[in-house]
Amino acid sequence: MNFFEAQEDARRRTALLVGLFALAVAGVTAAVYAVISLLLPFLWRVAPDYRFWDMERMLWTDAVTLAVILGGSLYKSAMLRAGGGPGVAESLGGRRIMPNSDDFLERRLLNVVEEMAIASGVPAPPVFLLEDAGINAFAVGFSPRDAAIGVTRGAMELLSREQLQGVIAHEFSHLLNGDTLIKMRLMGLLFGIMLVSDAGMHLLSGSMRLSMARRGTLARRQGGGAPPALMLLGFLLFMAGLIGMVLADLIKRAVSRQREFLADAAAVQFTRNPEGLAGALKIIGGYKQGGRIVQPAAHQASHLFFCNALSASASGSWWATHPPLAERIRRLDPSFRGRLETVDAEALAARVRREAESPVSMAVATGGVEPGRATAEGLADSVGAPGPAQAAMAREMLARIPESLRRLAREPHSARAMAYALLLSGRREVRKRQLALLRDKAPDGDFDLLLDLEPRVSRLEAELRLPLAQVLLPALECQSGPQYRTFRDALEALIRADGRVSLFEYGLRRILLARLDATFGEARPPEVRHERLAQVLDAARVLLGTLAWAGARDEAGARHAFARGMQVLAPKGGGKAGLPERKALGLRTLDAALDRWEFAAPALKKRLLEAAAACVMADGRAHLREMELLRVFAASLDCPMPPLPGAPDADEEAIAWPGSAP
């Protein structure tokens, strides 16, 4: 199953989820009606012809129950949308690990996540630490734009680097395959069902407190406690709500169990190191705490975790949201005989502490792809499917960025200055104008840092600029809201300084703002609106036209590349579409086209990226500027494309589009 098939499968599972939710709601409303009808004779004086089944009573009972459930689900879904992955991580007791942390264990974890992010082509998500002794982890978010990774202290302290890498690769697989989207929606829907049991529990506890209060001095004078019928109503409502909780757990099991096996397989495909993931599962199975999470919110979010978060038992059961550990291990290690050895936590922790700080160990594929010799099919198939070659390439890219720059990229203050430095022009007049703009717009500290960083950033090789931008993202997310607005305004001013927008400027802007706008509430992950190509065909012409002009030496080459792309996108009539004029392609038109395609169905996005890859490869070679722009397109559509080699550009200055006023 490739990335786009996984996304379509996630959409189908969402429809299944809604159907199961409707059945669960029906079960809860029926139970609530039964409770009300049974207790009505004890709570009120009823007519002699009272009947258990009554249509009018059923209508108002069901209406009230539905209002509670649907209102709760809509409220929770809206809260999840507003907070995204980081909001869920914080609700589970997570503390964000700052990107500039010097703690060895935290730095090791951040390095693993950073390298995985670059290798898979997604923005580096913020990492949260849960102070639980159990060994567990999770990925959460509606899309890569608002994702977060959570790891328990037990996992951070007891797993080796390879084992931790296997766990993180598993969680990235959930993110790439759309599983986190399903799980976020599941949290929102099931919250409403659980409100019924919560209402019963509050009514029962309130009645008991009232009864205890009335048994004081006032009760001795007047007698009596809380009405027994009221306490019974609370208890029976709680029991009716338990039906909803049972159904909610069954829905979680139906949705998440098989996805865990798929994520295990994808993680092994990513790392080519099944021993790492299998080793982590074996330690969890032999550890007395297992993967247990003690946070009160863990039950509601149990389906998010790497392994069973509600029990330390390794055996699992048909009821659990996760498959048994032994079965997962056996699929990764056929030699496993089912015996899980008890582990010594102190010895594991001592071994981890002895590990030297070094690049993440990954199996490296030999051969690789010669720069510029990729194929159109390979480019499209790489989306959401990183492998060892991409992991090795990401590791090599990070190693080529000077350590001093990587360290400063993790500081919020210097990260802003580094982003500005990446945008400074090589032309003296433009650079002078940009510095004058920054002197007015950027804080003094940022401007001074910029002057110090600019010479070092300018010496970076062209292919390292976008990876460096990805390293900056976690630190840039640590800004305050006002700081971000100032940073965003300064970024836009730098790009506008010469009245033209280069391909690199556009790509950097799009990659940074797509994630940061979501973080600071300026944008939300898009929902599917366009199912037919005709709805987005004009926007596709803009995107393919941009790629055609970016890689062509003349108009004839651009026309050839554009025709190849349109033929793949629309085989019946694509060849008749005309190449957009170069002067018509600018930041506004390109932004508008990508914004429309963000709302396209996964199957349409697949066709677009296949067409874009054909456009790039029309001349038989993929140049660096084309590859960067293709990756920007893919990232904008939430279709992460891992780093792939590109042939060096003939000219260092990226093509600019005349008249492209931002």
DAQUIRA-V226105 format. One record per backbone hydrogen bond with DSSP energy under -1.0 kcal/mol. NH is the residue of the N-H (numbers start at 1). CO is the residue of the C=O. Records with the same first field share a line. If there is no record, write none. Layout:
NH = CO ; CO
//
This chain:
6 = 2
7 = 3
8 = 4
9 = 5
10 = 6
11 = 7
12 = 8
13 = 9
14 = 10
15 = 11
16 = 12
17 = 13
18 = 14
19 = 15
20 = 16
21 = 17
22 = 18
23 = 19
24 = 20
25 = 21
26 = 22
27 = 23
28 = 24
29 = 25
30 = 26
31 = 27
32 = 28
33 = 29
34 = 30
35 = 31
36 = 32
37 = 33
38 = 34
39 = 35
40 = 36
42 = 39
43 = 39
44 = 40
50 = 47
58 = 54
59 = 55
60 = 56
61 = 57
62 = 58
63 = 59
64 = 60
65 = 61
66 = 62
67 = 63
68 = 64
69 = 65
70 = 66
71 = 67
72 = 68
73 = 69
74 = 70
75 = 71
76 = 72
77 = 73
78 = 74
79 = 75
80 = 76
81 = 77
82 = 78
83 = 79
84 = 80
85 = 146
87 = 83
88 = 84
89 = 85
90 = 86
91 = 87
92 = 88
93 = 90
94 = 89
95 = 129
97 = 127
101 = 98
107 = 103
108 = 104
109 = 105
110 = 106
111 = 107
112 = 108
113 = 109
114 = 110
115 = 111
116 = 112
117 = 113
118 = 114
119 = 115
120 = 116
121 = 117
122 = 117
128 = 149
129 = 95
130 = 151
132 = 130
135 = 290
138 = 150
140 = 148
146 = 143
148 = 140
149 = 126
150 = 138
151 = 128
152 = 136
153 = 130
154 = 132
156 = 152
157 = 153
158 = 154
159 = 155
164 = 160
165 = 161
166 = 162
167 = 163
168 = 164
169 = 165
170 = 166
171 = 167
172 = 168
173 = 169
174 = 170
175 = 171
176 = 172
177 = 173
179 = 174
180 = 174
182 = 178
183 = 179
184 = 180
185 = 181
186 = 182
187 = 183
188 = 184
189 = 185
190 = 186
191 = 187
194 = 190
196 = 193
198 = 194
199 = 195
200 = 196
201 = 197
202 = 198
203 = 199
204 = 200
205 = 201
206 = 202
207 = 203
208 = 204
209 = 205
210 = 206
211 = 207
212 = 208
213 = 209
214 = 210
216 = 213
220 = 216
221 = 217
222 = 218
223 = 219
231 = 227
232 = 228
233 = 229
234 = 230
235 = 231
236 = 232
237 = 233
238 = 234
239 = 235
240 = 236
241 = 237
242 = 238
243 = 239
244 = 240
245 = 241
246 = 242
247 = 243
248 = 244
249 = 245
250 = 246
251 = 247
252 = 248
253 = 249
254 = 250
255 = 251
256 = 252
257 = 253
260 = 256
262 = 258
263 = 259
264 = 260
265 = 261
266 = 262
267 = 263
268 = 264
269 = 265
270 = 266
271 = 267
272 = 268
276 = 273
278 = 274
279 = 275
280 = 276
281 = 277
282 = 278
283 = 279
284 = 280
285 = 281
286 = 282
292 = 289
293 = 309
298 = 295
301 = 297
302 = 299
304 = 301
306 = 137
325 = 314
328 = 324
329 = 325
330 = 326
331 = 327
332 = 328
333 = 329
336 = 333
343 = 286
348 = 344
349 = 345
350 = 346
351 = 347
352 = 348
353 = 349
354 = 350
355 = 352
363 = 271
368 = 366
373 = 370
379 = 375
380 = 376
381 = 377
382 = 378
383 = 380
384 = 640
385 = 382
391 = 387
392 = 388
393 = 389
394 = 390
395 = 391
396 = 392
397 = 393
398 = 394
399 = 395
400 = 396
406 = 402
407 = 403
408 = 404
409 = 405
411 = 408
415 = 411
416 = 412
417 = 413
418 = 414
419 = 415
420 = 416
421 = 417
422 = 418
423 = 420
431 = 427
432 = 428
433 = 429
434 = 430
435 = 431
436 = 432
437 = 433
438 = 434
439 = 435
440 = 436
441 = 437
442 = 438
447 = 443
448 = 444
449 = 445
450 = 446
451 = 447
452 = 448
453 = 449
454 = 450
457 = 453
458 = 454
460 = 457
464 = 461
465 = 462
468 = 464
469 = 465
470 = 466
471 = 467
472 = 468
476 = 472
477 = 473
478 = 475
479 = 476
484 = 480
485 = 481
486 = 482
487 = 483
488 = 484
489 = 485
490 = 486
491 = 487
492 = 488
493 = 489
494 = 490
495 = 491
496 = 492
499 = 496
503 = 655
506 = 502
507 = 503
508 = 504
509 = 505
510 = 506
511 = 507
512 = 508
513 = 509
514 = 510
515 = 511
516 = 512
517 = 513
519 = 515
520 = 516
521 = 518
522 = 517
523 = 517
529 = 599
530 = 599
535 = 532
536 = 533
540 = 536
541 = 537
542 = 538
543 = 539
544 = 540
545 = 541
546 = 542
547 = 543
548 = 544
549 = 545
550 = 546
551 = 547
558 = 554
559 = 555
560 = 556
561 = 557
562 = 558
563 = 559
564 = 560
565 = 561
566 = 562
567 = 563
568 = 564
569 = 565
570 = 566
574 = 570
576 = 573
577 = 574
584 = 581
585 = 582
590 = 586
591 = 587
592 = 588
593 = 589
594 = 590
595 = 591
596 = 592
597 = 593
598 = 594
599 = 596
600 = 597
601 = 530
605 = 601
606 = 602
607 = 603
608 = 604
609 = 605
610 = 606
611 = 607
612 = 608
613 = 609
614 = 610
615 = 611
616 = 612
617 = 613
618 = 615
620 = 617
624 = 647
627 = 623
628 = 624
629 = 625
630 = 626
631 = 627
632 = 628
633 = 629
634 = 630
635 = 631
636 = 632
637 = 633
638 = 635
639 = 634
647 = 622
660 = 657
661 = 659
//
